[in-house]
Amino acid sequence: MAVTDPIADMLTRIRNGLMSKAEQVDVPSSKVKLEVARILKAEGFVKNYKVIQADGRDQLRIFLKYNEKKQPAILGLQRVSTSGRRVYVGCDEIPLVRGGMGVIILSTNKGLLTDQQAREQKLGGELICKVW
Protein backbone atom coordinates (compact mmCIF):
# COMPACT_ATOMS: atom_id res chain seq x y z
CA MET A 1 0.00 0.00 0.00
CA ALA A 2 1.38 3.42 -0.94
CA VAL A 3 1.70 6.00 1.81
CA THR A 4 -0.02 9.23 0.80
CA ASP A 5 1.58 11.38 3.53
CA PRO A 6 5.13 10.20 4.31
CA ILE A 7 5.68 12.78 7.08
CA ALA A 8 2.47 11.76 8.89
CA ASP A 9 3.58 8.12 8.52
CA MET A 10 6.97 8.98 10.09
CA LEU A 11 5.31 10.82 13.02
CA THR A 12 2.91 7.91 13.58
CA ARG A 13 5.78 5.40 13.62
CA ILE A 14 7.60 7.55 16.21
CA ARG A 15 4.40 7.88 18.29
CA ASN A 16 3.80 4.09 18.14
CA GLY A 17 7.44 3.40 19.01
CA LEU A 18 7.22 5.65 22.07
CA MET A 19 4.00 3.98 23.24
CA SER A 20 5.60 0.54 22.99
CA LYS A 21 8.82 1.84 24.66
CA ALA A 22 10.88 0.84 21.61
CA GLU A 23 14.55 1.84 21.46
CA GLN A 24 14.32 2.80 17.79
CA VAL A 25 11.98 3.06 14.82
CA ASP A 26 12.75 2.68 11.11
CA VAL A 27 11.08 4.74 8.39
CA PRO A 28 11.79 4.91 4.64
CA SER A 29 14.39 7.65 4.19
CA SER A 30 13.93 10.94 2.32
CA LYS A 31 15.57 14.37 2.44
CA VAL A 32 12.61 15.92 4.26
CA LYS A 33 12.46 13.14 6.86
CA LEU A 34 16.23 13.48 7.44
CA GLU A 35 15.71 17.20 8.11
CA VAL A 36 12.83 16.49 10.51
CA ALA A 37 15.04 13.95 12.35
CA ARG A 38 17.91 16.47 12.45
CA ILE A 39 15.66 19.08 14.10
CA LEU A 40 14.20 16.52 16.55
CA LYS A 41 17.77 15.62 17.61
CA ALA A 42 18.92 19.26 17.81
CA GLU A 43 15.91 20.11 20.00
CA GLY A 44 16.58 17.13 22.29
CA PHE A 45 13.50 15.06 21.39
CA VAL A 46 15.39 12.02 20.04
CA LYS A 47 18.80 10.53 20.93
CA ASN A 48 20.09 10.14 17.40
CA TYR A 49 19.33 9.00 13.86
CA LYS A 50 21.18 7.38 11.01
CA VAL A 51 20.53 6.10 7.51
CA ILE A 52 20.88 2.34 7.11
CA GLN A 53 20.46 -0.07 4.19
CA ALA A 54 17.57 -2.50 4.51
CA ASP A 55 16.20 -4.60 1.64
CA GLY A 56 18.23 -2.53 -0.83
CA ARG A 57 16.55 0.71 0.28
CA ASP A 58 17.67 3.54 2.53
CA GLN A 59 15.92 3.47 5.89
CA LEU A 60 16.06 6.25 8.45
CA ARG A 61 16.61 4.73 11.91
CA ILE A 62 15.54 7.05 14.71
CA PHE A 63 16.76 6.30 18.24
CA LEU A 64 14.06 7.32 20.71
CA LYS A 65 14.83 9.16 23.93
CA TYR A 66 13.47 8.45 27.42
CA ASN A 67 14.29 9.78 30.89
CA GLU A 68 15.39 7.65 33.88
CA LYS A 69 11.77 6.74 34.62
CA LYS A 70 11.31 5.46 31.03
CA GLN A 71 9.06 8.42 30.17
CA PRO A 72 9.44 9.56 26.53
CA ALA A 73 11.11 12.89 25.71
CA ILE A 74 8.30 13.46 23.17
CA LEU A 75 4.92 13.90 24.84
CA GLY A 76 3.08 14.79 21.65
CA LEU A 77 3.54 14.87 17.88
CA GLN A 78 0.96 16.48 15.63
CA ARG A 79 0.92 16.89 11.85
CA VAL A 80 -0.33 20.37 10.89
CA SER A 81 -0.26 20.55 7.08
CA THR A 82 -1.66 17.56 5.24
CA SER A 83 -1.64 16.72 1.56
CA GLY A 84 -5.26 17.89 1.39
CA ARG A 85 -4.92 20.98 3.58
CA ARG A 86 -1.72 22.98 3.51
CA VAL A 87 -1.23 25.50 6.33
CA TYR A 88 0.98 28.51 5.55
CA VAL A 89 1.85 31.36 7.92
CA GLY A 90 3.86 34.55 7.80
CA CYS A 91 6.70 35.10 10.30
CA ASP A 92 4.36 37.17 12.54
CA GLU A 93 1.70 34.43 12.58
CA ILE A 94 3.80 31.46 13.76
CA PRO A 95 1.94 30.04 16.78
CA LEU A 96 3.57 28.97 20.04
CA VAL A 97 3.32 25.31 21.07
CA ARG A 98 2.41 24.75 24.72
CA GLY A 99 3.35 28.32 25.62
CA GLY A 100 6.78 27.99 24.03
CA MET A 101 7.54 24.58 25.59
CA GLY A 102 7.18 22.78 22.25
CA VAL A 103 8.54 23.25 18.75
CA ILE A 104 6.91 23.78 15.37
CA ILE A 105 8.82 22.55 12.33
CA LEU A 106 8.26 24.78 9.30
CA SER A 107 9.17 24.34 5.67
CA THR A 108 10.61 27.66 4.46
CA ASN A 109 12.50 28.75 1.37
CA LYS A 110 15.67 28.26 3.49
CA GLY A 111 14.78 24.62 4.25
CA LEU A 112 13.18 23.14 7.35
CA LEU A 113 13.47 25.36 10.44
CA THR A 114 12.09 25.43 13.96
CA ASP A 115 9.57 28.14 14.85
CA GLN A 116 12.32 29.93 16.82
CA GLN A 117 14.75 29.96 13.86
CA ALA A 118 12.00 31.10 11.48
CA ARG A 119 11.10 34.02 13.78
CA GLU A 120 14.76 35.03 14.10
CA GLN A 121 15.24 34.95 10.31
CA LYS A 122 11.84 36.62 9.77
CA LEU A 123 10.62 33.78 7.55
CA GLY A 124 7.17 32.31 7.14
CA GLY A 125 6.33 29.01 5.53
CA GLU A 126 4.31 25.83 5.70
CA LEU A 127 3.65 24.37 9.16
CA ILE A 128 4.85 20.77 8.99
CA CYS A 129 4.29 19.52 12.55
CA LYS A 130 4.21 20.37 16.25
CA VAL A 131 6.33 18.52 18.84
CA TRP A 132 6.12 18.86 22.61
C-alpha positions as CSV (number, residue, x, y, z in Angstrom):
1,M,0.0,0.0,0.0
2,A,1.4,3.4,-0.9
3,V,1.7,6.0,1.8
4,T,0.0,9.2,0.8
5,D,1.6,11.4,3.5
6,P,5.1,10.2,4.3
7,I,5.7,12.8,7.1
8,A,2.5,11.8,8.9
9,D,3.6,8.1,8.5
10,M,7.0,9.0,10.1
11,L,5.3,10.8,13.0
12,T,2.9,7.9,13.6
13,R,5.8,5.4,13.6
14,I,7.6,7.6,16.2
15,R,4.4,7.9,18.3
16,N,3.8,4.1,18.1
17,G,7.4,3.4,19.0
18,L,7.2,5.6,22.1
19,M,4.0,4.0,23.2
20,S,5.6,0.5,23.0
21,K,8.8,1.8,24.7
22,A,10.9,0.8,21.6
23,E,14.5,1.8,21.5
24,Q,14.3,2.8,17.8
25,V,12.0,3.1,14.8
26,D,12.7,2.7,11.1
27,V,11.1,4.7,8.4
28,P,11.8,4.9,4.6
29,S,14.4,7.6,4.2
30,S,13.9,10.9,2.3
31,K,15.6,14.4,2.4
32,V,12.6,15.9,4.3
33,K,12.5,13.1,6.9
34,L,16.2,13.5,7.4
35,E,15.7,17.2,8.1
36,V,12.8,16.5,10.5
37,A,15.0,14.0,12.3
38,R,17.9,16.5,12.5
39,I,15.7,19.1,14.1
40,L,14.2,16.5,16.5
41,K,17.8,15.6,17.6
42,A,18.9,19.3,17.8
43,E,15.9,20.1,20.0
44,G,16.6,17.1,22.3
45,F,13.5,15.1,21.4
46,V,15.4,12.0,20.0
47,K,18.8,10.5,20.9
48,N,20.1,10.1,17.4
49,Y,19.3,9.0,13.9
50,K,21.2,7.4,11.0
51,V,20.5,6.1,7.5
52,I,20.9,2.3,7.1
53,Q,20.5,-0.1,4.2
54,A,17.6,-2.5,4.5
55,D,16.2,-4.6,1.6
56,G,18.2,-2.5,-0.8
57,R,16.6,0.7,0.3
58,D,17.7,3.5,2.5
59,Q,15.9,3.5,5.9
60,L,16.1,6.2,8.5
61,R,16.6,4.7,11.9
62,I,15.5,7.0,14.7
63,F,16.8,6.3,18.2
64,L,14.1,7.3,20.7
65,K,14.8,9.2,23.9
66,Y,13.5,8.4,27.4
67,N,14.3,9.8,30.9
68,E,15.4,7.6,33.9
69,K,11.8,6.7,34.6
70,K,11.3,5.5,31.0
71,Q,9.1,8.4,30.2
72,P,9.4,9.6,26.5
73,A,11.1,12.9,25.7
74,I,8.3,13.5,23.2
75,L,4.9,13.9,24.8
76,G,3.1,14.8,21.7
77,L,3.5,14.9,17.9
78,Q,1.0,16.5,15.6
79,R,0.9,16.9,11.8
80,V,-0.3,20.4,10.9
81,S,-0.3,20.6,7.1
82,T,-1.7,17.6,5.2
83,S,-1.6,16.7,1.6
84,G,-5.3,17.9,1.4
85,R,-4.9,21.0,3.6
86,R,-1.7,23.0,3.5
87,V,-1.2,25.5,6.3
88,Y,1.0,28.5,5.5
89,V,1.8,31.4,7.9
90,G,3.9,34.5,7.8
91,C,6.7,35.1,10.3
92,D,4.4,37.2,12.5
93,E,1.7,34.4,12.6
94,I,3.8,31.5,13.8
95,P,1.9,30.0,16.8
96,L,3.6,29.0,20.0
97,V,3.3,25.3,21.1
98,R,2.4,24.7,24.7
99,G,3.4,28.3,25.6
100,G,6.8,28.0,24.0
101,M,7.5,24.6,25.6
102,G,7.2,22.8,22.3
103,V,8.5,23.2,18.7
104,I,6.9,23.8,15.4
105,I,8.8,22.6,12.3
106,L,8.3,24.8,9.3
107,S,9.2,24.3,5.7
108,T,10.6,27.7,4.5
109,N,12.5,28.7,1.4
110,K,15.7,28.3,3.5
111,G,14.8,24.6,4.2
112,L,13.2,23.1,7.4
113,L,13.5,25.4,10.4
114,T,12.1,25.4,14.0
115,D,9.6,28.1,14.9
116,Q,12.3,29.9,16.8
117,Q,14.7,30.0,13.9
118,A,12.0,31.1,11.5
119,R,11.1,34.0,13.8
120,E,14.8,35.0,14.1
121,Q,15.2,34.9,10.3
122,K,11.8,36.6,9.8
123,L,10.6,33.8,7.5
124,G,7.2,32.3,7.1
125,G,6.3,29.0,5.5
126,E,4.3,25.8,5.7
127,L,3.6,24.4,9.2
128,I,4.8,20.8,9.0
129,C,4.3,19.5,12.5
130,K,4.2,20.4,16.2
131,V,6.3,18.5,18.8
132,W,6.1,18.9,22.6
